[in-house]
Amino acid sequence: MQALLAMWAEKFTVYPDGAELPTHHDHCLGCGPNNPHGHHLRALRHGDGVQAWHTFDNRHVGAPGIVHGGAVATVVDDLYGCLLFLEGGPAVTRQLTIEYLAPVLIGAEYRLQADVVRREGRKLFVAARATEPAGRAVITSTAVFVKVSVEHFAQGSPPGVPAD
Ligand SMILES: CCCCCCCCCC(=O)SCCNC(=O)CCNC(=O)[C@H](O)C(C)(C)COP(=O)(O)OP(=O)(O)OC[C@H]1O[C@@H](n2cnc3c(N)ncnc32)[C@H](O)[C@@H]1OP(=O)(O)O
């Protein structure tokens, strides 16, 4: 776990516009390439924010043909987690809201965008949206993240339990 956290700290660095951002770790539900249940999200720096193109598959179905709302929230939450790489240090979700404006469809590609709206002490107020190729928004979101030290994540690895 300590090695993972040390490696993770190095990910909070400067990324040029358009650069692909790192994953949180290999088994992250949002972006980890080795999580068989995961979304395998890939995020890019886009100006001062992040963007991603994402297609949900049948592992994340809710109503037939429609993505489960919790799966949508997972991906949005993780996209905010990628935005943190531009903020220079970790934070965690304290509040997450999603407005489901239209069904998110299995097999359809969406553009996701997330940005920091404002900073206040340890708090980051962020916002995101997912849009169809034609530009219609299917979800909008806001969230409050609270900055924490890297040591915050050591709570997730009690003795004898693998971190990933
Ligand atoms: C790169 C790192 C990302 C890692 C992977 C990303 C994956 C995607 C993101 C996630 O899934 S994160 C995991 C889910 N979230 C958590 O597990 C967080 C669980 N909650 C906590 O651990 C604590 O509640 C937390 C560290 C967030 C805050 O506890 P603290 O005791 O440190 O702070 P406190 O409760 O005093 O609140 C801090 C500030 O936020 C404010 N606050 C709290 N809730 C708020 C709210 N809803 N709206 C606005 N402000 C709020 C609160 O008033 C206060 O303001 P002030 O500093 O000005 O006094």
The ligand as a MOL file (V3000), in Angstrom:
LIG
                    3D

  0  0  0     0  0            999 V3000
M  V30 BEGIN CTAB
M  V30 COUNTS 59 61 0 0 0
M  V30 BEGIN ATOM
M  V30 1 C -6.9300 11.4410 -7.0350 0
M  V30 2 C -7.7040 11.1110 -5.8130 0
M  V30 3 C -8.9990 10.5150 -6.1570 0
M  V30 4 C -9.0730 9.0830 -5.7830 0
M  V30 5 C -9.9480 8.2280 -6.6560 0
M  V30 6 C -11.1070 8.9700 -7.1970 0
M  V30 7 C -12.2790 8.1080 -7.3170 0
M  V30 8 C -13.5240 8.9360 -7.5030 0
M  V30 9 C -13.8250 9.7390 -6.2820 0
M  V30 10 C -14.2360 8.8780 -5.1350 0
M  V30 11 O -14.8760 7.8660 -5.2740 0
M  V30 12 S -13.7970 9.4090 -3.5560 0
M  V30 13 C -14.5420 8.1340 -2.5030 0
M  V30 14 C -15.8910 8.5420 -1.9760 0
M  V30 15 N -15.7640 9.5700 -0.9810 0
M  V30 16 C -15.3310 9.3120 0.2650 0
M  V30 17 O -15.0140 8.2090 0.6260 0
M  V30 18 C -15.2770 10.4670 1.2010 0
M  V30 19 C -15.7890 10.0770 2.5850 0
M  V30 20 N -15.8120 11.2760 3.4500 0
M  V30 21 C -14.7280 11.6260 4.1580 0
M  V30 22 O -13.7150 10.9450 4.1970 0
M  V30 23 C -14.8300 12.9090 4.9230 0
M  V30 24 O -16.1920 13.2910 5.0800 0
M  V30 25 C -14.0800 14.0670 4.2120 0
M  V30 26 C -12.5780 13.7680 4.1530 0
M  V30 27 C -14.6330 14.3180 2.8070 0
M  V30 28 C -14.2840 15.3570 4.9850 0
M  V30 29 O -14.0630 15.1180 6.3470 0
M  V30 30 P -13.2700 16.1700 7.2250 0
M  V30 31 O -13.5440 15.8260 8.6500 0
M  V30 32 O -11.8420 16.2040 6.7680 0
M  V30 33 O -13.9000 17.5890 6.8280 0
M  V30 34 P -15.2890 18.2890 7.2480 0
M  V30 35 O -16.3900 17.3010 7.4660 0
M  V30 36 O -14.9610 19.2370 8.3570 0
M  V30 37 O -15.6250 19.1230 5.9210 0
M  V30 38 C -14.6020 19.8430 5.2400 0
M  V30 39 C -15.2210 21.1120 4.6810 0
M  V30 40 O -16.1730 20.7550 3.6660 0
M  V30 41 C -17.4260 21.4030 3.9400 0
M  V30 42 N -18.4990 20.5810 3.3970 0
M  V30 43 C -18.8340 19.3480 3.7690 0
M  V30 44 N -19.8620 18.9040 3.0440 0
M  V30 45 C -20.1780 19.8970 2.1900 0
M  V30 46 C -21.1480 20.0500 1.1760 0
M  V30 47 N -22.0060 19.0790 0.8960 0
M  V30 48 N -21.1670 21.2100 0.4860 0
M  V30 49 C -20.2920 22.1990 0.7540 0
M  V30 50 N -19.3360 22.0980 1.6930 0
M  V30 51 C -19.2970 20.9780 2.4040 0
M  V30 52 C -17.4420 21.5240 5.4590 0
M  V30 53 O -18.3590 22.5410 5.8660 0
M  V30 54 C -15.9950 21.9370 5.7210 0
M  V30 55 O -15.8260 23.2850 5.3640 0
M  V30 56 P -14.7800 24.2290 6.1390 0
M  V30 57 O -13.4180 23.5980 5.9050 0
M  V30 58 O -14.9180 25.5580 5.4690 0
M  V30 59 O -15.2050 24.2210 7.5660 0
M  V30 END ATOM
M  V30 BEGIN BOND
M  V30 1 1 1 2
M  V30 2 1 2 3
M  V30 3 1 3 4
M  V30 4 1 4 5
M  V30 5 1 5 6
M  V30 6 1 6 7
M  V30 7 1 7 8
M  V30 8 1 8 9
M  V30 9 1 9 10
M  V30 10 2 10 11
M  V30 11 1 10 12
M  V30 12 1 12 13
M  V30 13 1 13 14
M  V30 14 1 14 15
M  V30 15 1 15 16
M  V30 16 2 16 17
M  V30 17 1 16 18
M  V30 18 1 18 19
M  V30 19 1 19 20
M  V30 20 1 20 21
M  V30 21 2 21 22
M  V30 22 1 21 23
M  V30 23 1 23 24
M  V30 24 1 23 25
M  V30 25 1 25 26
M  V30 26 1 25 27
M  V30 27 1 25 28
M  V30 28 1 28 29
M  V30 29 1 29 30
M  V30 30 2 30 31
M  V30 31 1 30 32
M  V30 32 1 30 33
M  V30 33 1 33 34
M  V30 34 2 34 35
M  V30 35 1 34 36
M  V30 36 1 34 37
M  V30 37 1 37 38
M  V30 38 1 38 39
M  V30 39 1 39 40
M  V30 40 1 39 54
M  V30 41 1 40 41
M  V30 42 1 41 42
M  V30 43 1 41 52
M  V30 44 1 42 43
M  V30 45 1 42 51
M  V30 46 2 43 44
M  V30 47 1 44 45
M  V30 48 1 45 46
M  V30 49 2 45 51
M  V30 50 1 46 47
M  V30 51 2 46 48
M  V30 52 1 48 49
M  V30 53 2 49 50
M  V30 54 1 50 51
M  V30 55 1 52 53
M  V30 56 1 52 54
M  V30 57 1 54 55
M  V30 58 1 55 56
M  V30 59 2 56 57
M  V30 60 1 56 58
M  V30 61 1 56 59
M  V30 END BOND
M  V30 END CTAB
M  END
